[in-house]
Amino acid sequence: MKGLPEERAVTLAHYIIENNATVRQSAKHFGVSKSTVHKDVTERLSQLNHELYTEVKAVLEQNKAERHIRGGQATKEKYLSQK
């Protein structure tokens, strides 16, 4: 996804909110790096559209709170599939 970083930040933000997506999922969907997604939705978006930034921040914080559960589930599935 090429284009202006400001437009990209807004597009990424809408995708994250609508799909409750992680940074990693968003990066894969749009074909950009995780660093680009993170920078766009944290730094650029906070200056462009603070309301949208607040919504994205809530989704990202929820994902951060749940990541240890997802990691444990992935490990469990990995070892169950090896048996």
Backbone as a chain_set.jsonl record, in Angstrom:
{"seq": "MKGLPEERAVTLAHYIIENNATVRQSAKHFGVSKSTVHKDVTERLSQLNHELYTEVKAVLEQNKAERHIRGGQATKEKYLSQK", "coords": {"N": [[0.85, -1.176, 0.0], [0.969, 1.849, -1.133], [1.386, 5.413, -1.074], [0.275, 8.522, 0.34], [1.498, 9.01, 3.617], [-0.283, 9.997, 5.536], [-2.847, 9.432, 4.566], [-2.638, 6.677, 4.479], [-2.367, 6.096, 7.193], [-4.92, 6.706, 8.202], [-6.485, 4.885, 6.747], [-5.419, 2.445, 7.657], [-6.121, 2.667, 10.342], [-8.947, 2.59, 10.261], [-9.261, -0.018, 9.306], [-8.146, -1.546, 11.405], [-9.901, -0.937, 13.512], [-12.44, -1.764, 12.495], [-12.042, -4.507, 12.064], [-11.002, -5.429, 14.382], [-8.284, -5.878, 14.444], [-4.856, -6.983, 14.748], [-1.603, -5.402, 14.892], [0.172, -6.895, 13.414], [-1.543, -8.449, 11.765], [-2.733, -6.392, 10.303], [-0.527, -5.311, 8.968], [0.184, -7.444, 7.318], [-2.122, -7.65, 5.735], [-2.133, -5.21, 4.301], [0.35, -5.211, 3.154], [2.639, -3.973, 4.213], [5.278, -3.115, 6.554], [5.379, -4.163, 10.04], [6.406, -2.187, 11.628], [5.86, 0.121, 10.166], [3.047, 0.161, 10.224], [2.633, 0.445, 12.994], [3.916, 2.909, 13.52], [2.395, 4.612, 11.89], [-0.229, 4.435, 13.026], [0.152, 5.215, 15.645], [1.921, 7.484, 15.967], [1.545, 9.251, 13.639], [-1.271, 9.257, 13.303], [-2.206, 10.272, 15.727], [-1.706, 12.954, 15.495], [-3.206, 13.66, 13.298], [-5.966, 12.839, 13.531], [-7.454, 12.826, 16.356], [-9.621, 11.579, 17.657], [-10.062, 9.215, 16.195], [-7.59, 8.069, 16.629], [-7.774, 7.539, 19.384], [-9.699, 5.507, 19.406], [-8.353, 3.479, 17.968], [-6.194, 3.095, 19.642], [-7.425, 1.947, 21.867], [-8.203, -0.552, 20.817], [-5.671, -1.628, 20.208], [-4.55, -1.731, 22.762], [-6.231, -3.606, 23.955], [-5.578, -5.844, 22.398], [-2.928, -6.114, 23.179], [-3.239, -6.792, 25.848], [-4.365, -9.289, 25.574], [-2.469, -10.845, 24.309], [-0.709, -12.653, 25.601], [-2.359, -14.738, 26.189], [-3.12, -15.646, 23.663], [-0.622, -16.499, 22.754], [-0.061, -18.602, 24.525], [-2.131, -20.328, 23.833], [-1.444, -20.935, 21.198], [0.946, -22.312, 21.609], [-0.002, -24.509, 23.044], [-1.648, -25.735, 21.091], [0.327, -26.377, 19.243], [1.878, -28.347, 20.574], [-0.071, -30.275, 21.034], [-0.631, -31.084, 18.457], [1.645, -32.447, 17.805], [1.524, -34.859, 19.038]], "CA": [[0.0, 0.0, 0.0], [1.753, 3.074, -1.233], [0.571, 6.616, -1.018], [0.627, 9.461, 1.394], [1.455, 8.396, 4.948], [-1.464, 10.447, 6.275], [-3.979, 8.636, 4.075], [-2.381, 5.299, 4.901], [-2.642, 6.011, 8.626], [-6.376, 6.685, 8.389], [-6.964, 3.612, 6.2], [-5.016, 1.405, 8.61], [-6.918, 2.834, 11.559], [-10.295, 2.068, 10.004], [-9.16, -1.48, 9.197], [-7.911, -2.093, 12.747], [-11.129, -0.783, 14.298], [-13.524, -2.58, 11.936], [-11.739, -5.933, 12.126], [-10.36, -5.715, 15.664], [-7.063, -6.503, 13.951], [-3.58, -6.692, 15.384], [-0.648, -4.707, 14.032], [0.711, -7.91, 12.51], [-2.578, -8.761, 10.771], [-2.893, -5.211, 9.446], [0.658, -5.22, 8.117], [0.084, -8.49, 6.301], [-3.236, -7.317, 4.845], [-1.796, -4.077, 3.441], [1.657, -5.408, 2.54], [3.645, -3.063, 4.762], [5.915, -3.691, 7.731], [4.738, -3.916, 11.332], [6.904, -0.889, 12.093], [5.115, 1.155, 9.441], [1.692, 0.199, 10.779], [2.689, 0.985, 14.35], [4.239, 4.339, 13.451], [1.255, 5.32, 11.306], [-1.406, 4.515, 13.898], [0.446, 5.826, 16.942], [2.476, 8.831, 15.838], [0.898, 10.089, 12.624], [-2.712, 9.366, 13.515], [-2.486, 11.123, 16.888], [-1.647, 14.346, 15.046], [-4.207, 13.886, 12.247], [-7.351, 12.633, 13.953], [-7.295, 12.324, 17.721], [-10.726, 10.673, 18.002], [-9.759, 7.932, 15.563], [-6.426, 7.565, 17.36], [-8.248, 7.005, 20.662], [-10.356, 4.224, 19.131], [-7.317, 2.511, 17.597], [-5.405, 2.836, 20.843], [-8.194, 1.01, 22.692], [-8.097, -1.882, 20.196], [-4.3, -2.099, 20.371], [-4.357, -2.078, 24.174], [-6.941, -4.868, 24.173], [-4.746, -6.882, 21.789], [-1.738, -6.282, 24.009], [-3.653, -7.49, 27.064], [-4.731, -10.664, 25.234], [-1.443, -11.55, 23.545], [-0.134, -13.788, 26.326], [-3.332, -15.83, 26.079], [-2.976, -16.169, 22.295], [0.657, -17.217, 22.684], [-0.227, -19.866, 25.237], [-3.019, -21.181, 23.033], [-0.666, -21.393, 20.043], [1.88, -23.318, 22.104], [-0.802, -25.69, 23.367], [-2.025, -26.374, 19.827], [1.539, -26.921, 18.636], [2.258, -29.591, 21.232], [-1.131, -31.262, 20.827], [-0.533, -31.594, 17.087], [2.828, -33.298, 17.711], [1.264, -36.163, 19.658]], "C": [[0.891, 1.233, 0.0], [0.811, 4.258, -1.172], [1.043, 7.51, 0.099], [0.518, 8.793, 2.757], [0.212, 8.784, 5.747], [-2.7, 9.641, 5.871], [-3.857, 7.189, 4.534], [-2.714, 5.123, 6.379], [-4.136, 5.911, 8.897], [-6.959, 5.361, 7.895], [-6.637, 2.466, 7.148], [-5.868, 1.466, 9.876], [-8.32, 2.276, 11.38], [-10.282, 0.539, 9.937], [-9.009, -2.117, 10.58], [-9.188, -2.045, 13.577], [-12.223, -1.727, 13.802], [-13.301, -4.072, 12.125], [-11.135, -6.364, 13.454], [-9.011, -6.395, 15.411], [-5.848, -6.11, 14.776], [-2.704, -5.922, 14.395], [-0.119, -5.686, 12.983], [-0.289, -8.266, 11.402], [-2.754, -7.605, 9.788], [-1.728, -5.084, 8.476], [0.59, -6.242, 6.989], [-0.995, -8.145, 5.272], [-2.857, -6.223, 3.84], [-0.412, -4.185, 2.797], [2.7, -4.398, 2.963], [4.232, -3.709, 6.016], [5.129, -3.366, 9.002], [5.154, -2.554, 11.874], [6.146, 0.259, 11.447], [3.712, 1.292, 10.008], [1.714, 0.864, 12.144], [2.956, 2.485, 14.335], [3.056, 5.142, 12.914], [0.123, 5.494, 12.306], [-1.107, 5.096, 15.276], [0.91, 7.268, 16.785], [1.688, 9.712, 14.863], [-0.576, 10.315, 12.921], [-3.047, 10.274, 14.696], [-2.47, 12.601, 16.512], [-2.75, 14.677, 14.037], [-5.633, 13.877, 12.768], [-7.334, 12.002, 15.342], [-8.411, 11.361, 18.13], [-10.481, 9.276, 17.443], [-8.582, 7.267, 16.27], [-6.848, 6.923, 18.678], [-8.915, 5.648, 20.472], [-9.335, 3.138, 18.798], [-6.503, 2.125, 18.819], [-6.115, 1.836, 21.746], [-8.102, -0.409, 22.139], [-6.699, -2.449, 20.405], [-4.004, -2.481, 21.819], [-5.057, -3.388, 24.519], [-6.12, -6.03, 23.601], [-3.511, -7.16, 22.632], [-2.076, -7.056, 25.277], [-3.944, -8.968, 26.794], [-3.59, -11.47, 24.624], [-0.826, -12.728, 24.284], [-1.068, -14.993, 26.275], [-3.224, -16.471, 24.697], [-1.695, -16.978, 22.152], [0.577, -18.566, 23.369], [-1.09, -20.838, 24.463], [-2.268, -21.747, 21.832], [0.318, -22.483, 20.454], [1.151, -24.614, 22.421], [-1.172, -26.452, 22.098], [-0.828, -27.021, 19.148], [1.884, -28.269, 19.253], [1.189, -30.664, 21.107], [-1.057, -31.867, 19.424], [0.671, -32.515, 16.905], [2.589, -34.694, 18.272], [0.689, -37.141, 18.686]], "O": [[1.483, 1.596, 1.016], [-0.41, 4.106, -1.213], [2.08, 7.275, 0.719], [-0.453, 8.086, 3.024], [-0.288, 7.99, 6.543], [-3.491, 9.224, 6.717], [-4.84, 6.56, 4.926], [-3.284, 4.103, 6.768], [-4.565, 5.116, 9.733], [-7.827, 4.782, 8.548], [-7.485, 1.613, 7.412], [-6.28, 0.436, 10.409], [-8.826, 1.568, 12.251], [-11.187, -0.116, 10.451], [-9.668, -3.11, 10.886], [-9.517, -3.008, 14.269], [-12.86, -2.413, 14.601], [-14.256, -4.823, 12.324], [-10.793, -7.533, 13.632], [-8.653, -7.361, 16.084], [-5.815, -5.056, 15.412], [-3.03, -5.81, 13.213], [0.019, -5.339, 11.81], [0.087, -8.369, 10.234], [-2.905, -7.82, 8.586], [-1.923, -4.784, 7.298], [0.906, -5.931, 5.841], [-0.793, -8.331, 4.072], [-3.219, -6.304, 2.666], [-0.043, -3.339, 1.982], [3.552, -4.007, 2.165], [3.734, -4.734, 6.481], [4.328, -2.432, 9.038], [4.358, -1.853, 12.5], [5.827, 1.251, 12.103], [3.238, 2.403, 10.246], [0.904, 1.749, 12.42], [2.302, 3.244, 15.05], [2.75, 6.222, 13.42], [-0.432, 6.586, 12.425], [-2.037, 5.438, 16.006], [0.351, 8.173, 17.405], [1.223, 10.791, 15.23], [-1.074, 11.435, 12.804], [-4.061, 10.971, 14.671], [-3.149, 13.41, 17.144], [-3.178, 15.826, 13.931], [-6.415, 14.786, 12.488], [-7.214, 10.784, 15.477], [-8.16, 10.419, 18.882], [-10.672, 8.278, 18.137], [-8.579, 6.054, 16.483], [-6.329, 5.869, 19.045], [-8.72, 4.74, 21.28], [-9.437, 2.013, 19.286], [-6.163, 0.956, 19.004], [-5.469, 0.966, 22.329], [-7.94, -1.363, 22.9], [-6.553, -3.624, 20.744], [-3.287, -3.448, 22.072], [-4.531, -4.189, 25.291], [-5.983, -7.072, 24.241], [-3.099, -8.31, 22.78], [-1.286, -7.884, 25.729], [-3.786, -9.804, 27.684], [-3.734, -12.679, 24.44], [-0.453, -13.715, 23.65], [-0.615, -16.137, 26.313], [-3.236, -17.696, 24.575], [-1.686, -18.024, 21.503], [1.088, -19.561, 22.855], [-0.813, -22.037, 24.437], [-2.441, -22.916, 21.488], [0.503, -23.462, 19.732], [1.639, -25.698, 22.1], [-1.026, -27.673, 22.038], [-0.95, -28.089, 18.548], [2.153, -29.23, 18.532], [1.513, -31.851, 21.077], [-1.389, -33.037, 19.234], [0.713, -33.287, 15.947], [3.368, -35.611, 18.009], [0.413, -38.284, 19.05]]}, "num_chains": 1, "name": "protein.A"}
